């Protein structure tokens, strides 16, 4: 990463008291060159208290606003503070900080507007229902845009300032595969870097098997119906 590059790590957190301390401690130990901000999205547990005890930079939402609003808030903060890049990073320990520099280096070397930390760039997907859904989304994005994105549902993503400025002013954009497809259609450059991820390190994911399938179907429907007309 260039000495003049400013990159911000944005960590959305909702009721992550079991994970947030280890996530912050590991991030500071492995990637101290990165600034980070935690979006405490109306947590009802001790997430905010723990962040305060760790002297973290925190934006606290008064209620649970959801991932899209939290991401838009972080994007606006990154633009206002003059960052060149922002990297979306999970609070639950799934994302590994040793790959942060690789995402920035890929963006700098290729001029990419978005860099996705992909679990499947060089590794085959398994045959679970969730991965079948991911394959379907990959195929549909290829049909819509002509580009193959190997891990469209990865939440480990880097966004350049030009993309963040779009999120700053356009409230219809979300940090989901349909927006990645839209940016591709509009000529933005998207690349991928192979990463490995861990299982959630504590707490419970809101994406149980039923909700995971509902999520995949929603993304698929949005891509299929909406993206043709944008």
Residue pairs with C-beta under 8 A, 6 or more apart in sequence:
1 7
1 33
1 101
1 104
1 105
1 108
2 108
5 84
5 85
5 104
5 108
6 35
6 82
6 83
6 84
6 85
7 34
7 35
7 83
7 84
7 85
7 86
7 87
7 100
7 104
7 158
8 34
8 35
8 36
8 37
8 74
8 77
8 78
8 81
8 83
8 85
8 86
8 87
9 27
9 31
9 34
9 35
9 36
9 37
9 86
9 87
9 89
9 100
10 36
10 37
10 39
10 71
10 74
10 75
10 77
10 78
10 86
10 87
10 88
10 89
11 23
11 36
11 37
11 38
11 39
11 89
11 90
11 91
12 38
12 39
12 41
12 67
12 70
12 71
12 74
12 88
12 90
12 91
13 20
13 38
13 39
13 40
13 41
13 43
13 47
13 51
13 91
14 40
14 41
14 42
14 43
14 47
14 64
15 43
15 44
15 45
15 47
15 203
16 23
16 43
16 45
16 47
16 91
16 92
16 202
16 203
17 43
17 45
17 46
17 47
17 50
17 203
18 201
18 202
18 203
19 91
19 92
19 93
19 200
19 201
19 202
19 203
20 38
20 47
20 50
20 51
20 91
21 50
21 54
22 93
22 201
22 202
23 90
23 91
23 92
23 93
23 201
24 36
24 38
24 51
24 54
24 56
25 54
26 93
26 97
27 34
27 36
27 89
27 97
30 97
30 98
31 97
31 98
31 100
31 101
33 101
34 87
34 97
34 100
35 57
35 83
36 56
36 57
36 89
37 57
37 58
37 59
37 74
37 77
38 51
38 56
38 57
38 58
38 59
38 91
39 58
39 59
39 61
39 70
39 71
39 73
39 74
40 47
40 48
40 51
40 58
40 59
40 60
40 61
41 61
41 64
41 65
41 66
41 67
41 69
41 70
42 61
42 62
42 63
42 64
42 65
43 64
48 58
48 60
51 58
52 58
59 73
59 74
59 77
61 69
61 70
61 73
65 73
67 174
67 175
68 174
68 175
68 176
71 88
71 167
71 174
71 175
72 167
72 168
72 171
72 173
74 86
74 88
75 86
75 159
75 164
75 167
75 168
76 167
76 168
78 86
78 161
78 164
79 161
79 164
79 165
79 168
83 161
83 164
84 160
84 161
85 104
85 107
85 158
85 159
85 160
85 161
86 158
86 159
86 164
87 100
87 103
87 104
87 156
87 157
87 158
87 159
88 155
88 156
88 157
88 158
88 159
88 175
89 95
89 97
89 100
89 156
90 155
90 156
92 200
92 201
92 202
92 203
92 205
93 198
93 200
93 201
93 202
94 197
94 198
94 199
94 200
94 201
95 117
95 155
95 156
95 195
95 197
96 195
96 196
96 197
96 198
99 117
99 156
99 193
99 195
102 193
102 195
103 115
103 117
103 156
103 158
103 193
104 115
104 158
106 112
106 115
106 158
106 191
106 193
107 113
107 115
107 158
107 160
107 191
110 189
110 191
111 189
112 158
112 160
112 189
112 190
112 191
113 159
113 160
113 162
113 163
113 183
113 188
113 189
113 190
114 157
114 158
114 159
114 160
114 163
114 180
114 183
114 188
114 189
114 190
114 191
115 157
115 158
115 190
115 191
115 192
115 193
116 149
116 151
116 152
116 154
116 156
116 157
116 158
116 180
116 190
116 191
116 192
116 193
117 151
117 154
117 156
117 157
117 158
117 192
117 193
117 195
117 197
118 149
118 150
118 151
118 154
118 192
118 193
118 194
118 195
119 151
119 154
119 194
119 195
119 196
119 197
120 134
120 150
120 151
121 150
121 151
121 192
121 193
121 194
122 194
123 194
125 131
125 134
125 135
129 209
129 212
129 213
130 212
130 213
130 216
133 212
133 213
133 216
133 217
133 220
134 151
134 152
134 153
134 216
136 216
136 220
137 152
137 153
137 177
137 216
137 219
137 220
137 223
138 148
138 149
138 150
138 152
140 220
140 223
140 224
141 147
141 148
141 149
141 152
141 177
141 180
141 181
141 184
141 223
142 148
142 149
144 181
144 184
144 185
144 223
144 227
144 228
145 181
145 184
145 185
147 184
147 190
149 177
149 180
149 184
149 190
149 192
150 192
151 192
152 177
152 180
152 219
153 177
153 216
153 219
155 175
156 195
156 197
157 175
159 167
162 188
163 183
163 188
166 173
166 183
167 173
173 179
173 182
176 219
176 222
177 219
177 223
178 219
178 222
178 223
178 226
178 227
180 190
181 223
181 227
182 227
182 230
183 190
184 190
185 227
185 230
207 215
